[in-house]
Amino acid sequence: MSVQVVVEAPGAHRLEPHTPRPPGPGEALVAVHAVGVCGSDRELYRGNRPAQYVRYPVVPGHEWSGTVRAVGAGVPEDLAGRKVVGEGFRNCQVCERCHAGETTLCEAGYEETGFTRPGAMAPTLTLPARLLHPLPDGADLTAAALLEPAACVAAAALLADARPGERVAVVGAGTLGMLAVRFLAAVSPRELLVVGLDREREALAEEFGATTFGLSGTDLPGGFDVVIEAAGSAEAARTAAALLRRGGRLVLTGIPAPGADGLDPADLVVRRLEVRTVFGAPPAAWAHAVRLFGAGLLDPLPLVTHRLPLTEFARAVGLAGPGVGKVLLLP
C-alpha cells in the first residue's frame, strides 16, 4: 500500500494511504522520485516555524524530483513522461511583484508546497504545471531532488553578481553553503574562502571549488568583494559582514531567530556595504540552477548522505540537522 506523511500538528505525524489526485485544468500529476528534508521541514515538525508560514495538517516536502504521469486540460501533452522539478511558491501571477518576476514576494500572500499546500512526501504530487521545470531525459533524479536548495542559492549568486577575478567567500558549510561554493566557483574568482564550524567538510568544499577554508571564531582574512551567508545565524551574518572590503556585497540566505542581534547598521553605513537577501527562489533563479544542472556544471549528489524510505520520516527529521549532509526520502 502506498502511503503519505501527514504532519497533524507540531510533534505529531501519521502515515496514511495515498490516493493520487487527478490533474485539473492547468495541472500536472507527478510521480515523486525523491524528496529532500531540510531545516524548514524540521521546524514544521517541531512547531517552531512561524505560524504564517505553515498550515496544519499538511503533507510536507518542498524539495523534490519526479516524472510527469498525467496532465490536465490546457497543458501540453508532451509534458507527460518528462523528468521534472518544481517551484514551491504558489504565486497569483497577476500582482505587480509577480509581473516583475519576484514571485516569492507575491502580494496575494504566502502559499507554498509542503507548508500550506500538500507536498511531495507522498508517491505523487499534483500541482500547477506552470511551476514545473523539465530536465534532460538522462538526468539523475536523485541528484535533481536538491535543485530546490540549489535554486535558492542561484538566487543568491545572481544577487551577488560576482565577477571573474574577485575575492569571494561563503559563510556556512552545509548544503546551501556547498552549493553556493559551486555557483561562485563557476565565475572564476581569484579566491574562494569557505568558513565552517569545523574542518569536517573542508575536503568537500575544495572538491566543490573552494581555494581556502577557515574556521568560524578564528582570525579570518578580510577584504573580500562578495560574501554569501548560508548558515542562518546572527553570528554568521556578523562574520560575513566582517569579511567584506568597504563597498563589498553581502547576500544573506539564512533566516536567524527573530530579533537576533546581527548586523551593526552603523558599520553597514560607514563601510557602505551592499546587503541583499534571499527568501525562496523566483523563476529566473530556478531556470539558472536547472541550466547549470542540465549542462553538467552542477552535481549536488555528493551532498547526499542518507537515503531512507518515506516511512522513516521521523528518523529523517531527526537526522536533518547541523553537521549532516542532505537526507533524502524515497516514496
C-alpha positions in Angstrom: 0.0 0.0 0.0 1.4 3.4 -0.9 1.4 5.9 1.9 2.0 9.6 2.5 3.3 11.5 5.5 0.9 13.9 7.2 2.1 16.3 10.0 -1.1 16.8 12.0 0.4 19.3 14.5 3.8 20.1 16.0 5.4 16.8 17.0 2.6 14.6 15.7 2.5 12.9 12.3 0.9 9.9 10.8 1.3 7.6 7.7 -2.0 7.3 5.7 -3.0 5.7 2.4 -2.2 7.9 -0.5 -4.6 8.4 -3.4 -3.3 10.4 -6.4 -5.4 13.4 -7.2 -6.1 13.6 -11.0 -4.8 16.8 -12.5 -7.3 19.6 -13.2 -7.0 22.2 -15.9 -3.5 23.7 -16.0 -2.2 21.0 -13.6 0.2 18.0 -13.8 0.4 14.8 -11.8 4.0 13.9 -10.9 5.3 10.6 -9.6 7.7 11.6 -6.9 11.2 10.0 -7.1 12.9 11.6 -4.1 12.2 14.3 -1.6 14.7 16.2 0.5 14.5 17.0 4.2 15.8 20.4 5.3 15.8 22.7 8.3 12.4 24.2 7.5 10.9 20.7 7.5 12.4 20.2 10.9 10.8 23.5 12.1 7.5 22.5 10.7 7.6 19.2 12.6 8.8 20.7 15.8 6.4 23.6 15.7 8.9 26.4 15.6 8.2 27.6 12.1 6.4 31.0 12.2 2.7 30.5 12.2 2.1 32.5 9.0 4.3 30.0 7.1 2.6 26.7 7.9 -0.9 25.3 7.8 -1.6 22.1 9.7 -2.4 19.3 8.9 -0.1 19.2 5.9 1.9 16.8 3.7 5.4 18.1 3.9 8.0 18.1 1.1 9.2 21.1 -0.9 12.5 19.7 -2.3 11.7 17.0 -4.8 12.1 15.4 -8.2 9.9 13.2 -10.2 8.3 12.2 -13.6 5.1 13.6 -15.0 2.5 10.9 -15.3 -0.5 12.9 -16.5 -1.5 16.4 -17.4 -4.8 18.3 -17.2 -6.6 20.4 -19.8 -4.6 23.2 -21.3 -1.2 21.6 -20.5 1.0 20.4 -23.5 0.5 16.6 -23.7 4.2 16.1 -24.5 5.0 17.1 -20.9 3.8 13.6 -19.8 6.8 11.3 -19.3 9.2 14.2 -18.7 11.5 14.3 -15.7 10.9 17.5 -13.7 11.4 19.5 -10.6 9.1 22.3 -9.5 8.9 25.6 -7.8 7.2 25.7 -4.4 5.8 29.2 -4.1 2.2 29.4 -5.4 2.0 32.9 -6.7 -1.0 34.7 -8.0 0.6 35.7 -11.4 -1.3 39.0 -11.6 0.1 41.3 -8.9 2.9 43.8 -9.5 5.6 41.7 -7.9 4.6 38.6 -9.9 4.7 40.6 -13.1 8.2 41.8 -12.1 9.3 38.1 -11.7 9.5 38.4 -7.9 7.1 35.6 -7.3 8.3 34.9 -3.7 7.1 38.4 -2.8 3.6 37.8 -4.2 1.2 40.4 -2.8 -1.6 37.8 -2.6 0.1 36.3 0.5 2.3 33.2 1.2 1.4 29.8 -0.2 4.0 27.1 -0.7 4.1 23.4 -1.5 4.8 21.4 1.6 3.9 24.1 4.1 0.4 25.4 3.3 -0.3 23.1 0.3 0.2 19.3 0.0 3.9 18.5 -0.5 6.0 15.7 -2.0 6.3 13.3 0.9 3.9 11.1 -0.9 4.1 8.8 -4.0 2.6 11.5 -6.2 2.1 15.3 -6.2 -0.4 17.3 -8.2 0.4 20.9 -8.8 0.2 23.7 -11.4 2.1 22.7 -14.5 3.5 26.3 -14.8 5.7 25.6 -11.8 7.5 22.7 -13.4 11.0 22.8 -14.9 11.7 19.9 -17.3 15.0 18.2 -17.1 17.1 16.4 -19.7 15.9 12.8 -20.4 19.1 11.4 -18.9 19.0 13.5 -15.7 19.8 11.8 -12.4 16.5 12.3 -10.4 18.2 11.6 -7.1 20.6 14.5 -7.6 17.8 16.6 -9.0 16.0 16.5 -5.7 18.5 19.0 -4.5 17.6 21.6 -7.2 15.2 23.4 -4.8 18.0 24.5 -2.4 20.2 25.0 -5.5 17.7 27.4 -6.9 17.7 29.4 -3.6 21.5 29.6 -3.8 21.2 30.5 -7.5 19.1 33.5 -6.4 21.9 34.5 -4.0 24.6 34.1 -6.7 22.6 36.2 -9.1 22.2 39.0 -6.5 25.8 38.8 -5.5 26.9 39.4 -9.1 30.3 38.0 -8.5 32.8 38.7 -11.4 35.9 36.9 -12.6 38.9 37.7 -10.5 37.1 38.9 -7.4 37.7 37.6 -4.0 34.6 35.8 -2.8 33.6 33.9 0.4 30.8 31.7 1.7 30.0 31.5 5.4 28.4 28.1 6.2 29.4 24.7 5.1 26.1 22.9 5.0 24.1 22.1 1.9 23.4 25.7 1.0 27.0 26.7 1.6 28.4 23.9 -0.6 26.0 24.8 -3.4 27.0 28.4 -3.1 30.6 27.4 -3.4 29.8 25.7 -6.7 27.9 28.7 -8.1 30.7 31.1 -7.2 33.4 28.8 -8.5 31.8 28.9 -11.9 32.6 32.7 -12.3 36.4 32.1 -11.8 37.1 34.1 -8.7 40.7 34.9 -7.6 40.0 33.4 -4.2 37.1 31.4 -2.8 37.0 31.1 1.0 34.6 28.8 2.9 34.1 29.4 6.6 32.8 26.5 8.6 32.3 25.5 12.3 34.9 22.6 11.9 37.0 21.0 9.3 34.7 18.1 8.6 33.7 19.5 5.2 37.0 21.1 4.2 37.8 18.4 1.6 34.2 18.6 0.1 34.5 22.4 -0.1 37.7 22.0 -2.1 36.0 19.4 -4.3 33.2 22.0 -5.0 35.7 24.7 -5.9 36.9 26.4 -2.7 40.5 27.6 -2.6 40.8 28.2 1.2 38.9 27.1 4.3 38.7 28.9 7.6 37.0 28.2 11.0 34.4 30.5 12.4 35.6 32.3 15.5 39.2 32.4 14.4 41.2 35.2 12.9 39.9 35.3 9.3 41.2 37.4 6.4 39.2 40.4 5.2 38.9 42.5 2.1 36.5 40.2 0.1 34.4 41.7 -2.7 31.5 39.3 -2.2 30.3 37.2 0.7 27.3 34.8 0.7 26.0 33.9 4.2 24.4 30.4 4.2 24.3 29.4 7.8 21.2 31.1 9.1 22.5 32.6 12.3 23.2 36.1 13.5 26.8 35.2 14.2 27.2 34.0 10.7 25.8 37.3 9.4 28.3 39.3 11.5 31.2 37.1 10.4 30.1 37.5 6.7 30.0 41.3 7.1 33.4 41.4 8.7 35.0 39.6 5.8 34.0 42.3 3.3 36.0 45.2 2.0 34.5 48.6 2.1 31.8 48.8 -0.5 31.5 45.0 -0.7 28.4 43.0 -1.4 26.7 40.8 1.1 23.9 38.3 0.4 22.0 36.7 3.3 20.3 33.4 2.6 19.7 32.0 6.1 16.9 33.1 8.4 18.2 33.7 12.0 15.9 33.8 15.1 13.6 36.8 15.2 15.1 39.8 17.0 18.7 38.3 16.8 21.5 40.8 17.4 23.1 40.7 14.0 24.4 43.3 11.7 25.5 46.7 13.0 23.7 49.4 11.0 26.5 51.9 11.7 29.0 49.5 10.2 26.9 49.0 7.1 26.7 52.7 6.6 30.3 53.7 7.3 31.7 50.9 5.1 28.9 51.3 2.5 28.2 47.6 2.4 25.5 46.5 -0.1 23.2 44.0 1.6 20.7 41.8 -0.2 18.6 38.9 1.0 17.0 35.7 -0.4 13.7 34.2 0.6 12.9 31.3 -1.7 13.7 31.2 -5.4 12.0 33.2 -8.2 11.6 31.6 -11.7 14.8 33.2 -13.0 16.9 31.5 -10.2 15.2 28.2 -10.9 16.0 28.4 -14.6 19.6 29.3 -13.8 20.0 26.3 -11.5 18.3 23.9 -13.9 20.5 25.1 -16.8 23.7 24.5 -14.9 22.5 21.1 -13.8 21.4 20.1 -17.3 24.8 21.2 -18.6 26.7 19.0 -16.2 28.1 22.0 -14.3 26.3 21.4 -11.1 26.2 17.9 -9.4 24.7 18.0 -5.9 24.8 14.2 -5.4 28.0 14.3 -3.2 25.9 16.2 -0.6 23.5 13.3 -0.1 24.5 11.3 3.0 21.3 9.4 3.8 18.6 7.7 1.7 15.6 6.5 3.7 12.1 5.1 2.9 9.3 7.6 3.3 8.1 5.5 6.3 11.1 6.7 8.3 10.1 10.3 8.2 10.6 10.9 12.0 14.2 9.5 11.8 14.9 11.6 8.7 13.8 14.8 10.5 16.0 13.9 13.5 19.0 13.4 11.2 18.5 16.6 9.2 20.5 18.9 11.4 23.8 20.8 11.5 26.8 18.7 10.6 24.7 16.2 8.5 24.5 16.2 4.7 21.3 16.0 2.7 18.8 13.4 3.8 16.5 12.1 1.1 13.3 10.2 1.5 12.3 7.8 -1.3 8.5 7.1 -1.7 
